Amino acid sequence: MRQVSLIDIAGGIVVVAILALAPVFAASNYLTGVLTVCVIYGIWASSWDFMSGLTGRENFGHSLFIGAGAYTAGFLATIWFANPWYSLPAAVVIAVAFSLIVGFPTLRLRGPYFALAMLSASAILQRLCLIFWEQTGGEEGLYGLEPLMRNPLHYYWLVLAILVVTVIVLALLAQSHWGLLLRAIRGDEATCQAAGINVTFYKIASLAISAAFAGLGGALYAHYQLQVSPPLFSVVVSITVIIMCYVGGIGSIYGAAVAAILLTLLTEMLRGFGEYRLWIYTLTLMLILFFLPNGLVAPLWRRMTERFR
């Protein structure tokens, strides 16, 4: 397990400073909006990487928690007309509740069945949003959410601050005794159980922590878009987050966040290529995953900083 050094902290400060100042010098609301989405994806990716990256139990239904957080914000805004700030803690609570409901029966499953069970759960929630269209708005979703902040730049800084806190908290947990146990579970779950470790507790608790930050990110996304819709529960969202984590370096936390920002920026930069945009993006991902199976961001950072250690 690699320890955090001063060069890691300095590098993180530089990256955060660049992200914070970029929209100021660019003076572009479009760039501010794009970076806001980038940072929200960073929250989703780092939250997935904490549980699945450390334990090896891949969650193909991470969008379940993202959508739960987003729809919590939507219901509070359109049905109960609550203060929009209440949606942030409420989204965390609801996402954690879903993680416990789904996690208790599914995390006991072996092999790929946990991933498939989570995928099924998110698909069921997406379908329920369409079935109960009178409450959820159906395919069109819920509209009329209030923004947390009127100034787009201030809202971006808020989301960026939440990403920084998310990465720090999850990275500290990953570096702690908790993270060591999660890696041990990934290495040999049977041996951990034989040693008296409550494997089920650690897996469920880790899933709950992962869901909490994912739900928070979902609420932030809802208040940025000012609407929520069923595609937030889709498998596309989950797979996109998983790819970001693999590009960043599984289990690194910070790598997943940086990769999410870079890949989201890449999709925007490729808009000028029109119909070839998806081809270029897909080819880029294939080359990275094929030639760099351990990821790009975290391994590259380790190589760059080795000489300073």
C-alpha positions in Angstrom: 0.0 0.0 0.0 1.6 3.3 -1.1 1.8 6.1 1.4 0.9 9.6 0.6 4.0 11.9 0.4 4.5 15.6 0.3 4.9 15.6 -3.5 1.5 13.9 -3.7 0.0 16.7 -1.6 1.7 19.4 -3.6 0.5 17.8 -6.9 -3.0 17.7 -5.6 -2.9 21.3 -4.6 -1.6 22.3 -8.0 -4.4 20.3 -9.8 -7.1 21.8 -7.6 -5.7 25.3 -8.1 -5.7 24.9 -11.9 -9.3 23.6 -11.8 -10.4 26.4 -9.6 -8.8 29.2 -11.6 -9.5 27.8 -15.1 -13.0 29.3 -15.5 -11.9 32.6 -14.0 -9.2 33.2 -16.6 -11.3 31.8 -19.4 -14.3 33.9 -18.4 -16.6 31.5 -20.2 -19.9 30.2 -18.8 -19.7 27.3 -21.2 -16.3 26.1 -19.8 -17.7 26.6 -16.2 -20.6 24.3 -17.1 -18.4 21.7 -18.7 -16.1 21.7 -15.7 -19.0 21.4 -13.3 -20.1 18.2 -15.1 -16.5 16.9 -15.1 -16.2 17.4 -11.4 -19.5 15.7 -10.7 -18.3 12.7 -12.7 -15.1 12.8 -10.5 -17.3 12.4 -7.4 -19.1 9.4 -9.0 -15.9 7.8 -10.1 -14.0 8.1 -6.9 -17.0 6.8 -4.9 -17.2 3.7 -7.2 -13.4 3.2 -6.9 -13.5 3.1 -3.1 -15.7 0.1 -2.8 -15.3 -1.8 -6.0 -11.7 -0.8 -6.6 -10.5 -1.9 -3.2 -12.6 -5.0 -2.7 -12.7 -6.2 -6.3 -16.5 -6.6 -6.1 -17.4 -4.7 -9.3 -20.6 -2.8 -9.0 -22.4 -2.5 -12.4 -25.3 -0.7 -10.8 -23.6 2.4 -9.4 -26.2 4.5 -11.2 -28.8 3.1 -8.7 -27.2 5.4 -6.1 -26.7 8.3 -8.5 -30.3 8.2 -9.6 -31.6 7.8 -6.1 -29.8 10.9 -5.0 -30.9 12.8 -8.0 -34.6 11.8 -7.7 -34.5 12.6 -4.0 -33.6 16.2 -4.9 -36.3 16.1 -7.6 -39.0 15.0 -5.2 -38.0 17.4 -2.5 -38.1 20.3 -5.0 -41.3 19.5 -7.0 -43.5 17.7 -4.5 -42.5 19.0 -1.1 -41.1 22.4 -2.2 -38.3 22.0 0.3 -35.2 24.2 0.6 -32.8 22.9 -2.1 -30.0 22.6 0.4 -31.9 19.9 2.3 -31.6 17.7 -0.8 -27.9 17.1 -0.2 -28.1 15.3 3.2 -31.4 13.7 2.1 -29.8 12.3 -1.0 -27.0 10.8 1.1 -29.5 9.1 3.4 -31.7 7.7 0.6 -28.6 6.4 -1.3 -27.3 4.7 1.8 -30.7 3.2 2.5 -30.7 1.7 -1.0 -27.2 0.4 -0.5 -28.3 -1.5 2.6 -31.5 -2.8 1.0 -29.6 -4.1 -2.0 -26.3 -4.8 -0.3 -27.4 -7.2 2.4 -28.7 -9.9 0.1 -26.3 -9.3 -2.9 -22.9 -8.9 -1.3 -23.1 -12.5 0.0 -23.1 -13.7 -3.6 -20.0 -15.1 -5.2 -18.4 -14.5 -8.6 -20.1 -12.1 -11.0 -23.5 -12.4 -9.4 -23.1 -9.2 -7.2 -22.4 -7.2 -10.3 -25.4 -8.6 -12.1 -27.6 -8.1 -9.1 -26.7 -4.5 -8.9 -27.2 -4.1 -12.6 -30.6 -5.6 -12.3 -31.5 -3.3 -9.3 -30.6 -0.1 -11.3 -32.6 -1.4 -14.3 -35.6 -2.1 -12.1 -35.5 1.4 -10.6 -35.3 2.9 -14.1 -38.3 0.8 -15.2 -40.3 1.8 -12.1 -39.7 5.5 -12.9 -41.5 4.8 -16.2 -44.3 2.7 -14.7 -45.1 5.3 -12.0 -44.9 8.2 -14.5 -47.5 10.3 -12.6 -45.2 10.6 -9.7 -41.8 10.5 -11.5 -42.7 12.4 -14.7 -42.0 9.3 -16.8 -39.6 9.7 -19.7 -39.5 13.5 -19.3 -38.6 13.3 -15.6 -39.0 16.0 -13.0 -38.5 19.7 -13.9 -38.4 22.9 -11.9 -35.6 22.2 -9.4 -34.1 25.3 -7.8 -30.4 25.9 -8.2 -28.3 25.8 -5.0 -26.5 28.9 -6.2 -27.5 31.4 -8.8 -23.9 32.2 -9.9 -22.6 29.3 -12.1 -19.0 29.9 -11.0 -19.8 29.8 -7.3 -21.7 26.6 -7.9 -18.7 25.1 -9.7 -16.5 26.0 -6.8 -18.9 24.4 -4.4 -18.9 21.1 -6.4 -15.1 21.3 -6.7 -14.8 21.7 -2.9 -17.1 18.6 -2.4 -14.9 16.6 -4.8 -11.8 17.6 -2.9 -13.4 16.5 0.4 -14.6 13.3 -1.2 -11.2 12.3 -2.5 -9.5 13.2 0.7 -11.9 11.3 2.9 -12.0 8.2 0.7 -8.2 8.3 0.2 -7.6 8.5 4.0 -10.0 5.5 4.5 -8.1 3.6 1.7 -4.8 4.3 3.5 -6.2 3.3 6.9 -6.6 -0.1 8.5 -10.1 -0.1 6.8 -8.5 0.1 3.4 -6.0 -2.6 4.3 -8.8 -5.0 5.2 -10.7 -4.2 2.0 -7.5 -5.1 0.0 -7.1 -8.2 2.0 -10.7 -9.2 1.2 -9.9 -8.6 -2.5 -6.9 -10.9 -2.2 -8.4 -13.8 -0.4 -11.9 -13.5 1.1 -12.0 -17.0 2.5 -8.7 -16.4 4.5 -10.1 -13.2 5.9 -13.2 -15.0 7.1 -11.1 -17.7 8.6 -9.1 -15.1 10.5 -12.2 -13.9 12.2 -12.8 -10.7 10.1 -16.4 -9.8 9.6 -16.1 -9.7 5.8 -19.8 -9.0 5.2 -19.8 -6.0 7.5 -16.8 -4.4 5.8 -18.3 -4.9 2.3 -21.7 -3.6 3.2 -20.2 -0.6 5.1 -17.9 0.2 2.2 -20.9 0.0 -0.2 -22.8 2.4 2.0 -19.9 4.9 2.0 -19.6 4.6 -1.8 -23.4 5.1 -2.2 -23.4 8.1 0.1 -21.0 10.1 -2.1 -22.6 8.8 -5.3 -26.0 10.0 -4.0 -24.5 13.4 -3.0 -23.1 13.7 -6.5 -26.5 12.8 -8.0 -28.2 15.6 -6.1 -25.5 18.0 -7.2 -26.1 17.0 -10.8 -29.8 17.4 -10.4 -29.5 20.9 -9.1 -27.1 21.7 -11.9 -29.4 20.4 -14.7 -32.5 21.6 -12.8 -34.2 18.3 -13.8 -33.9 14.6 -13.3 -34.9 11.7 -15.7 -34.8 7.9 -15.8 -31.5 7.7 -17.9 -29.6 8.5 -14.6 -30.4 4.9 -13.6 -29.1 3.5 -16.9 -26.3 1.0 -17.3 -24.6 3.6 -19.6 -23.9 5.8 -16.6 -22.5 2.9 -14.6 -20.3 1.7 -17.4 -19.0 5.2 -18.1 -18.0 5.6 -14.4 -16.3 2.2 -14.4 -14.3 3.0 -17.5 -13.1 6.2 -15.9 -11.9 4.3 -12.8 -10.0 1.8 -15.0 -8.3 4.6 -16.9 -7.5 6.4 -13.6 -6.1 3.2 -12.0 -8.2 0.9 -9.9 -8.0 1.5 -6.2 -6.2 4.8 -6.4 -9.2 7.1 -5.7 -7.5 10.2 -6.9 -6.7 8.6 -10.3 -10.4 7.9 -10.8 -11.4 11.5 -10.1 -8.7 12.9 -12.5 -9.5 10.4 -15.2 -13.2 11.3 -15.0 -12.4 15.0 -15.5 -10.0 14.3 -18.4 -12.4 11.9 -20.2 -15.4 14.2 -19.8 -13.3 17.1 -21.2 -12.2 14.8 -24.0 -15.9 14.2 -25.1 -16.4 18.0 -25.3 -13.2 18.6 -27.2 -14.3 16.0 -29.8 -17.6 17.7 -30.6 -16.0 19.4 -33.6 -15.5 16.0 -35.2 -19.2 15.4 -35.6 -20.2 11.9 -36.3 -16.6 10.7 -35.9 -16.6 11.8 -32.3 -17.8 8.5 -30.8 -15.3 6.6 -33.0 -12.3 8.6 -31.8 -13.4 8.5 -28.2 -13.9 4.7 -28.3 -10.6 4.1 -30.0 -8.8 6.2 -27.5 -10.3 4.2 -24.6 -9.5 0.9 -26.3 -5.9 1.9 -26.8 -5.5 3.0 -23.1 -7.2 -0.1 -21.7 -5.2 -2.4 -24.0 -1.8 -1.0 -23.7 -2.2 0.3 -20.1 -4.2 -2.4 -18.2 -3.2 -0.9 -14.9 -4.6 2.5 -15.9 -3.1 5.8 -17.0 -3.4 8.5 -14.4 -2.2 6.9 -11.2 0.6 4.8 -12.7 1.9 7.8 -14.6 1.9 9.9 -11.5 3.8 7.3 -9.6 6.5 7.0 -12.3 6.8 10.8 -12.4 7.3 11.1 -8.7 9.5 8.1 -8.0 12.7 10.2 -8.4 11.5 12.6 -5.7 10.9 9.9 -3.0 
